[in-house]
């Protein structure tokens, strides 16, 4: 099978590519503009991946990369809510224009399956209501709007042009290779980096916000399963761990794994940051037998060990 992964040099993308490369029958192409990091390019080369440094916002530049491709995994995006709030125009170009560029290139090339990685950011935050795939959606920031627009374009390309598609809404993915010293890092690598340096952990609000932190290996396994399943075509799935963890509890888990205590510093809660994002994964369990294995304590332990190994 010939596979294209957009954003394949990123955190989740490189983990997905590494797993796909275990099947020696797969021929993998990666398109990534390296806007966040080029750290994973040596890994891609070691895996025998064909890598193109291109921006999905430029249709003419990327369209030939899709020729002869069987399955597209579309992960490339300008992620993080705060980035999109600070620069909504760039977020729009990457997350909306970029997605329709990939869809159109896939249609023209006769791609057999298009897997779109969306986000829990399409939902409005809920305190006491599980987030289900069929509920009304009201994204709280431009990143969420971009992902929702992408979902609609994916649906339209399926309904109008018969492109086989699957949409996956990720919830707070973490694990090895996620960077803590970039602009607007994820909370887990940020906390790990701060603790390693003996600096106070910065907590937005009072730290009671709850998240379904989801280990990257569980996510990758589900993505590949969804791509292979005919029942998944045309459908949307939440991809999350079932257990919710507060930000303060997360900080304690990280400090315990690192055997080091630091102080907390509290910052104002940013606009658009939901109090809870409680995922309902019953559909993924029912249709695709989704069964996340890695509990937060184990996932953090693995992630910390990888960080310490690479930063000795």
C-alpha positions in Angstrom: 0.0 0.0 0.0 1.2 3.5 -0.8 0.5 5.9 2.0 0.8 9.7 2.4 1.0 11.3 5.8 0.6 15.1 6.0 2.3 16.4 9.1 4.2 13.2 9.3 7.3 14.9 10.7 5.4 16.1 13.8 4.7 14.5 17.1 1.7 12.3 16.3 2.6 12.1 12.6 6.0 10.6 13.3 4.6 8.1 15.7 2.0 7.1 13.1 4.7 6.8 10.4 6.9 4.6 12.6 4.0 2.2 13.2 3.0 2.1 9.5 6.6 1.4 8.5 6.6 -1.9 10.5 4.6 -3.3 7.6 7.3 -3.6 4.9 4.7 -3.7 2.2 3.8 0.0 3.0 5.5 2.7 0.9 5.2 5.9 2.9 5.4 9.5 1.7 5.5 12.4 4.2 4.6 16.0 3.5 5.5 18.5 6.2 6.6 22.1 6.2 8.6 21.7 9.4 7.1 24.8 10.9 7.3 23.3 14.4 10.5 21.1 14.3 12.8 19.1 12.0 13.8 16.8 14.9 12.1 13.8 13.4 13.4 14.1 9.9 16.4 11.7 10.7 13.9 9.1 12.0 11.9 9.4 8.8 15.0 8.9 6.7 16.0 5.9 8.8 12.5 4.4 8.2 13.0 4.8 4.4 10.2 7.3 4.1 10.1 9.6 1.1 10.0 13.1 2.6 8.9 16.3 1.0 9.2 19.7 2.7 6.1 21.3 1.4 3.2 23.4 2.8 -0.3 22.1 2.4 -1.5 25.7 1.9 0.0 25.6 -1.6 -2.1 23.3 -3.8 0.1 23.4 -6.9 3.1 22.5 -4.8 1.6 19.5 -3.1 -0.8 18.0 -5.7 1.7 15.7 -7.4 2.6 14.1 -4.0 -0.9 12.5 -4.0 -0.5 10.7 -7.4 -0.5 6.9 -6.9 -1.4 7.1 -3.2 -3.9 4.6 -1.8 -4.5 6.1 1.7 -4.0 9.7 3.0 -3.7 10.4 6.7 -4.2 14.2 7.0 -2.6 15.4 10.2 -0.9 18.6 9.1 -2.4 21.7 10.9 -1.5 24.8 12.8 -2.6 23.4 16.1 -3.1 24.9 19.6 -6.0 27.2 20.4 -3.8 30.1 21.6 -1.8 30.1 18.3 -5.0 30.3 16.4 -6.3 33.1 18.6 -3.1 35.1 18.1 -2.9 34.4 14.3 -6.3 33.4 12.9 -5.4 34.1 9.3 -2.5 31.7 9.3 -4.6 29.1 11.2 -7.3 29.5 8.5 -4.8 29.0 5.7 -3.4 25.9 7.2 -6.5 24.3 8.7 -9.2 25.2 6.2 -7.4 25.9 2.9 -4.8 23.2 3.6 -7.5 20.6 4.2 -9.5 21.4 1.0 -6.2 21.3 -0.9 -5.5 17.8 0.4 -9.0 16.7 -0.4 -9.0 18.0 -3.9 -5.5 16.6 -4.6 -6.8 13.2 -3.3 -9.9 13.4 -5.5 -7.9 14.2 -8.6 -5.4 11.4 -7.8 -8.1 8.8 -7.1 -7.1 8.2 -3.5 -8.9 5.2 -2.0 -9.2 6.4 1.6 -8.8 9.8 3.3 -8.4 9.8 7.1 -8.9 13.3 8.5 -7.6 14.1 12.0 -9.9 16.5 13.7 -10.0 17.6 17.3 -12.1 17.8 20.4 -11.9 21.6 19.8 -14.9 21.3 17.6 -17.0 21.0 20.7 -18.1 23.7 23.1 -16.8 22.9 26.6 -19.3 21.0 28.7 -19.4 20.6 32.5 -21.8 17.7 33.0 -22.5 16.3 29.5 -20.5 13.8 27.6 -19.2 14.9 24.2 -20.9 12.7 21.6 -20.2 12.8 17.8 -23.8 13.7 17.0 -24.2 16.7 19.4 -24.4 20.3 18.2 -21.0 21.9 17.7 -19.8 25.3 18.7 -16.0 25.7 18.6 -14.6 28.3 21.1 -11.7 29.5 19.0 -10.3 29.7 15.4 -8.5 26.3 15.7 -11.8 24.6 16.5 -13.6 26.5 13.7 -10.9 25.4 11.2 -11.2 21.7 12.3 -15.0 21.9 12.0 -14.8 23.5 8.6 -12.4 20.7 7.6 -14.9 18.1 8.8 -17.6 19.6 6.6 -15.3 19.6 3.6 -14.4 16.0 4.3 -18.1 15.1 4.4 -18.8 17.1 1.2 -16.1 15.3 -0.7 -17.5 12.0 0.5 -21.1 12.9 -0.5 -20.5 14.7 -3.7 -17.3 13.0 -5.1 -17.5 9.5 -3.5 -14.1 10.0 -1.7 -14.0 7.3 1.0 -13.3 9.3 4.2 -13.1 8.8 8.0 -12.9 11.7 10.6 -11.2 11.2 13.9 -11.6 13.7 16.8 -8.5 13.6 19.0 -8.5 14.5 22.7 -5.3 15.8 24.4 -2.8 13.4 22.8 0.6 13.0 24.6 3.7 10.9 24.5 7.3 10.6 23.4 8.5 13.3 20.8 6.1 15.9 22.0 8.1 19.1 22.5 8.0 21.2 25.7 10.1 24.1 24.5 8.2 25.4 21.5 5.7 28.2 21.1 2.4 27.1 22.9 3.5 23.6 23.9 1.1 20.9 25.1 0.6 20.9 28.8 2.3 17.6 29.5 5.7 18.3 27.7 5.6 21.8 29.1 5.2 20.5 32.7 7.9 17.8 32.2 10.4 20.4 30.9 9.6 22.8 33.8 10.0 20.1 36.4 13.3 18.8 34.8 14.7 22.4 35.1 13.4 22.8 38.7 11.1 25.6 37.6 7.6 26.2 39.0 4.7 24.6 37.1 2.5 27.2 35.5 -1.2 26.4 36.0 -4.0 28.3 34.2 -6.9 29.0 36.4 -7.1 26.9 39.6 -6.0 23.7 37.9 -9.4 22.0 38.3 -9.9 21.7 34.5 -10.4 18.1 33.4 -9.0 16.5 30.3 -9.0 13.0 28.7 -5.3 12.7 28.2 -4.7 10.0 25.5 -1.4 8.2 25.0 -0.1 8.4 21.4 0.4 4.7 20.9 -3.3 4.1 21.6 -4.2 6.8 19.2 -2.0 5.5 16.4 -3.4 2.0 16.7 -6.9 3.3 16.4 -6.1 5.5 13.4 -4.7 2.5 11.5 -7.6 0.4 12.5 -10.1 3.1 11.3 -8.3 3.4 8.0 -8.7 -0.4 7.3 -12.3 -0.7 8.4 -15.1 -0.4 5.7 -17.7 0.3 8.5 -15.8 3.5 9.4 -16.2 5.1 6.0 -18.2 8.4 6.1 -18.2 8.4 9.9 -16.8 10.5 12.8 -15.2 9.0 15.9 -14.0 10.4 19.2 -10.5 9.1 20.0 -9.8 9.5 23.7 -8.9 7.8 27.0 -11.9 7.3 29.1 -10.5 8.6 32.4 -10.6 12.4 33.1 -7.6 13.9 34.9 -7.4 17.4 36.4 -4.5 19.7 35.5 -3.4 19.7 39.2 -3.6 15.9 39.3 -1.6 15.7 36.1 1.1 17.9 37.6 1.3 15.6 40.7 1.6 12.5 38.4 4.4 14.1 36.5 6.3 15.2 39.6 6.0 11.7 41.1 7.3 10.1 37.8 10.2 12.5 37.9 10.8 12.1 41.6 11.0 15.9 42.0 8.7 18.5 43.5 8.4 22.1 42.3 6.1 24.9 43.2 2.9 25.9 41.4 2.4 29.3 39.8 -1.2 30.2 38.9 -2.0 32.3 35.8 -5.3 33.6 34.5 -7.4 31.1 32.6 -7.2 32.0 28.8 -10.4 32.7 26.9 -11.7 29.6 25.1 -10.2 27.1 27.6 -12.9 24.7 28.5 -13.4 23.5 32.1 -14.1 20.0 30.9 -13.9 18.1 27.7 -15.5 14.7 28.7 -15.3 12.3 25.8 -17.8 9.7 25.0 -16.0 6.9 23.1 -18.8 4.4 23.0 -19.2 4.7 19.2 -15.5 4.0 18.7 -15.7 1.0 21.0 -18.9 -0.3 19.3 -17.9 0.1 15.7 -14.1 -0.3 15.8 -13.5 -2.2 19.0 -11.5 0.8 20.3 -9.8 -0.2 23.6 -7.2 2.3 24.9 -4.7 0.4 27.0 -2.3 3.0 28.5 -3.4 4.6 31.8 -2.1 8.1 32.5 0.5 7.0 35.1 2.0 4.5 32.7 2.0 6.9 29.8 3.6 9.7 31.8 6.3 7.2 33.1 7.2 6.2 29.5 7.1 9.8 28.3 9.3 11.0 31.2 11.8 8.2 30.6 12.1 9.1 26.9 12.5 12.8 27.8 15.3 12.1 30.3 17.0 9.7 27.9 17.1 12.4 25.2 18.1 15.2 27.6 20.8 13.7 29.8 
